[in-house]
Amino acid sequence: MSTRELVQFQYSHYNEKARWALDYKGLPHRRRSLLPGPHAIQVRRLSGQVQVPVLRDGAEVVTGSSEIVDHLERLHPDPPLYPADPDARARAFAIRDEFDSEVGPAVRVALFQHMLPDAGYLARMFSTGQTWLTRSVYRAMMPAVAPVMKRSMEIGPDNAARGADRTRAALDFVAERAGPDGYLVAERFSVADLTAASLLMVTCYPPGLQPALPEPRSPRLGSWLDRWADHPGTAWVREMYRRHRGASAELPRP
Ligand SMILES: N[C@@H](CCC(=O)N[C@@H](CS)C(=O)NCC(=O)O)C(=O)O
């Protein structure tokens, strides 16, 4: 019986990175999906801070997507996400760190600036998998949640324009940097590809995403996706998903 539990938001890109690492390594785990906003109390109680993903692995509590990947890599090195060669590993870590610190926040600000006016669809995304009652209450709470999101992520037109530029530069980077085999470092899938593809997945929500987006998709989400659809960087993200996203190792609910 697994005591691994990922405490997460459903559609967040940092959370997707942790889910993908667990799935890639075939590690059975449960997922506890929280609602952005009310999540803070539970996450603080568990980890002493408010951000997800957080992994509970037996007695250990690991906070942060890269820390979770690192923890899994240490305990379950096969299949590896870290290149064996020290130079390749250093290059993979440099890409991971830049995506973690710059690209992840930039993509998110651009996305939410575009999507916040569509509170109904955002509420449906965030509350996927919850009971009908919870979804209805959460939809009613969205007008209160949105300003908190704006403040905490510094969402606004200027920041969003900078975020969109950084997103485009990151898509340019993966399209140009991927070698003939498709990978960013050392001719095989590594933490660099995992991080870049996860953090850019919101530009194309590729097939294979778990869970799938609520249907029908809203026109606003459609126009966000249209903005990036023809970029070769989103083709790279979809290809990484096709090759490596694989089956989920999530355990069914008891
Ligand atoms: N560096 C962290 C970033 C995690 C992060 O930004 N999580 C967001 C969701 S994408 C979050 O929990 N936001 C809620 C909050 O800050 O209260 C990681 O890699 O896990």
The ligand as an SDF file (V2000), in Angstrom:
LIG
                    3D

 20 19  0  0  0  0  0  0  0  0999 V2000
    8.9070   26.8240   -7.2320 N   0  0  0  0  0  0  0  0  0  0  0  0
    7.6860   26.1420   -6.9240 C   0  0  0  0  0  0  0  0  0  0  0  0
    6.5090   26.9720   -7.4510 C   0  0  0  0  0  0  0  0  0  0  0  0
    5.1740   26.3720   -7.0810 C   0  0  0  0  0  0  0  0  0  0  0  0
    4.0340   27.3090   -7.3690 C   0  0  0  0  0  0  0  0  0  0  0  0
    4.2020   28.4410   -7.8390 O   0  0  0  0  0  0  0  0  0  0  0  0
    2.8280   26.8220   -7.0500 N   0  0  0  0  0  0  0  0  0  0  0  0
    1.6260   27.5890   -7.2490 C   0  0  0  0  0  0  0  0  0  0  0  0
    0.6960   26.8650   -8.1980 C   0  0  0  0  0  0  0  0  0  0  0  0
    1.3710   26.8690   -9.8200 S   0  0  0  0  0  0  0  0  0  0  0  0
    0.8940   27.7430   -5.9300 C   0  0  0  0  0  0  0  0  0  0  0  0
    0.9060   26.8460   -5.1220 O   0  0  0  0  0  0  0  0  0  0  0  0
    0.2410   28.8750   -5.7300 N   0  0  0  0  0  0  0  0  0  0  0  0
   -0.5880   29.0990   -4.5780 C   0  0  0  0  0  0  0  0  0  0  0  0
   -0.0460   30.1130   -3.6320 C   0  0  0  0  0  0  0  0  0  0  0  0
    1.0380   30.6900   -3.8730 O   0  0  0  0  0  0  0  0  0  0  0  0
   -0.7160   30.3430   -2.6140 O   0  0  0  0  0  0  0  0  0  0  0  0
    7.7090   24.7330   -7.5280 C   0  0  0  0  0  0  0  0  0  0  0  0
    8.5150   24.4920   -8.4240 O   0  0  0  0  0  0  0  0  0  0  0  0
    6.9570   23.8720   -7.0720 O   0  0  0  0  0  0  0  0  0  0  0  0
  1  2  1  0
  2  3  1  0
  2 18  1  0
  3  4  1  0
  4  5  1  0
  5  6  2  0
  5  7  1  0
  7  8  1  0
  8  9  1  0
  8 11  1  0
  9 10  1  0
 11 12  2  0
 11 13  1  0
 13 14  1  0
 14 15  1  0
 15 16  2  0
 15 17  1  0
 18 19  2  0
 18 20  1  0
M  END
$$$$
